[in-house]
Amino acid sequence: MSSLFEEIPVDSVGEVPTRRVTITVNGQRRAAEIEPRLLLAHLLRQGFKLTGTHTGCDTTNCGACTVLFDGHPVKSCTMLAVQADGHEVRTVEGLASSQQLSPVQEGFKQEHGLQCGFCTPGMMMAATALLEENDDPTEDEVRFALSGNLCRCTGYQNIVKAVLWAAAKKRGAAPASEEE
């Protein structure tokens, strides 16, 4: 009777194969040689040094790791980096230009949409995805779009106000706090 262990060549035990991936991150093509089991969140944070993507739970519950994958919000803590090969990923670092904050970032600043800031990058990415599909969401639509992201510090009210502020700014309407 043979066992699985006898069939594995001794010199390959403990070696983990790697795979080359190429991902467009925040508009820039990036390549890396990675282990197939590496999570996208870890490639972004450790491999590409984009530490705005936070990992809080590793179970998709908190949403702090939310990034845009081909324009759609995904939780990068449970997505393998090899799945992103050939795709486009946008992180919170890709929201602002060197000259100006994005409307969502500006909204979080104007409406005090953060406290400790740990959930903020994921919230901003979920909000960005919403506003790219709907630039005039209702409060309920904002709350639904953010429902996969947890904040343990706020009551969410200022986060919702921040997204609505950003929507108004994006549409060219004067945000409510600027009208006062």
C-alpha positions in Angstrom: 0.0 0.0 0.0 1.4 3.4 -1.0 0.7 6.6 0.8 0.5 10.1 -0.6 3.7 11.0 1.2 5.7 8.4 -0.7 4.7 9.8 -4.0 6.0 13.3 -3.3 9.6 13.8 -4.3 11.7 14.5 -1.2 13.4 17.5 -2.7 10.1 19.3 -3.4 8.6 18.9 0.1 8.1 22.3 1.7 8.5 24.3 -1.5 5.6 26.5 -2.5 5.3 27.2 -6.2 5.0 30.8 -7.3 3.2 32.5 -10.1 3.8 35.7 -11.9 0.8 38.1 -11.9 0.3 41.4 -13.6 -2.3 43.7 -12.1 -3.2 47.3 -13.0 -3.3 49.0 -9.6 -4.5 52.6 -9.5 -3.8 53.0 -13.2 -0.3 51.5 -13.0 0.6 48.0 -14.3 2.4 46.1 -11.5 3.9 42.7 -11.7 4.8 40.3 -8.8 6.0 36.8 -8.3 3.6 35.4 -5.6 2.5 32.3 -3.9 -0.9 31.2 -5.3 -2.3 31.3 -1.7 -1.5 35.0 -1.2 -4.5 37.2 -0.5 -5.0 40.3 -2.6 -5.1 42.4 0.6 -1.6 41.2 1.5 -0.2 41.7 -2.0 -1.5 45.3 -1.9 -0.2 46.0 1.6 3.1 44.1 1.8 4.0 43.6 -1.8 3.0 46.9 -3.3 3.2 49.0 0.0 -0.3 50.4 -0.4 -1.2 50.3 3.2 -4.5 52.2 2.9 -6.2 48.8 2.4 -6.8 47.6 5.9 -7.4 44.1 7.1 -9.6 43.8 10.1 -11.3 40.5 10.2 -10.1 38.2 7.3 -13.7 37.0 7.0 -15.4 39.7 4.8 -17.4 40.9 7.8 -15.9 44.3 8.4 -15.2 45.7 4.9 -12.0 47.6 5.9 -10.2 45.8 3.0 -12.7 46.9 0.3 -11.1 47.8 -3.0 -12.5 48.2 -6.5 -12.0 45.2 -8.7 -12.8 46.1 -12.3 -14.9 48.9 -10.9 -16.8 46.7 -8.4 -16.3 46.7 -4.7 -14.7 43.5 -3.4 -13.3 42.5 0.0 -9.7 41.8 -0.7 -9.0 39.9 2.5 -10.7 36.8 1.0 -9.8 37.2 -2.6 -6.6 35.5 -3.9 -4.1 37.8 -5.6 -3.9 35.4 -8.5 -7.6 36.0 -9.2 -6.6 39.7 -9.9 -4.1 38.7 -12.6 -4.9 40.7 -15.7 -7.5 42.9 -13.9 -7.7 46.4 -12.6 -7.7 47.2 -8.9 -8.2 50.6 -7.3 -7.4 51.3 -3.7 -8.0 54.3 -1.6 -4.6 55.6 -2.7 -5.9 55.9 -6.2 -8.9 58.2 -5.3 -7.0 61.5 -5.1 -4.8 63.2 -7.7 -1.6 64.8 -6.5 -3.5 68.1 -6.7 -7.0 67.4 -5.3 -9.0 65.1 -3.1 -11.8 63.0 -4.7 -15.3 64.1 -3.9 -15.7 61.2 -1.5 -12.5 62.0 0.4 -13.5 65.7 0.5 -17.0 64.7 1.7 -15.5 62.6 4.6 -13.4 65.6 5.5 -16.3 68.2 5.3 -18.9 66.1 7.1 -16.5 64.5 9.7 -17.2 61.0 8.3 -14.5 59.4 10.4 -13.2 59.0 13.9 -10.4 56.5 14.3 -10.1 56.1 10.5 -9.7 52.3 10.4 -12.8 51.6 8.4 -12.5 54.8 6.3 -10.6 53.4 3.3 -13.1 50.6 2.8 -16.1 53.0 3.3 -14.6 55.4 0.8 -14.1 52.6 -1.8 -17.7 51.3 -1.3 -19.0 54.9 -1.6 -16.9 55.5 -4.7 -18.4 52.4 -6.4 -21.9 53.6 -5.5 -21.3 57.1 -6.9 -19.8 55.8 -10.1 -23.1 54.0 -10.8 -25.5 56.5 -9.2 -24.5 60.1 -8.7 -27.8 61.0 -6.9 -28.4 58.2 -4.4 -31.0 58.4 -1.6 -30.0 58.1 2.0 -31.4 54.5 1.9 -29.3 53.7 -1.2 -26.2 55.0 0.5 -26.9 53.0 3.7 -27.4 49.8 1.6 -24.2 50.4 -0.4 -22.2 50.8 2.8 -24.0 47.9 4.6 -21.1 45.5 4.0 -18.7 47.9 5.9 -18.6 48.1 9.7 -17.6 51.1 11.7 -17.2 50.6 15.5 -16.7 54.3 16.3 -19.5 56.3 14.6 -23.2 56.0 14.4 -22.8 56.1 10.6 -24.8 59.3 10.3 -21.8 61.5 9.3 -20.5 58.8 6.9 -23.9 58.8 5.2 -23.8 62.6 5.1 -20.3 62.5 3.7 -21.4 60.3 0.8 -24.4 62.5 0.1 -22.2 65.6 0.2 -19.8 63.9 -2.3 -22.8 63.0 -4.6 -23.9 66.6 -4.6 -20.4 67.8 -5.3 -20.0 65.2 -8.1 -23.2 66.4 -9.7 -22.1 70.0 -9.5 -24.7 70.9 -7.0 -23.6 72.9 -3.9 -23.2 70.3 -1.1 -25.6 71.0 1.8 -22.9 72.1 4.3 -21.6 74.7 1.8 -25.0 76.2 1.3 -25.3 77.2 5.0 
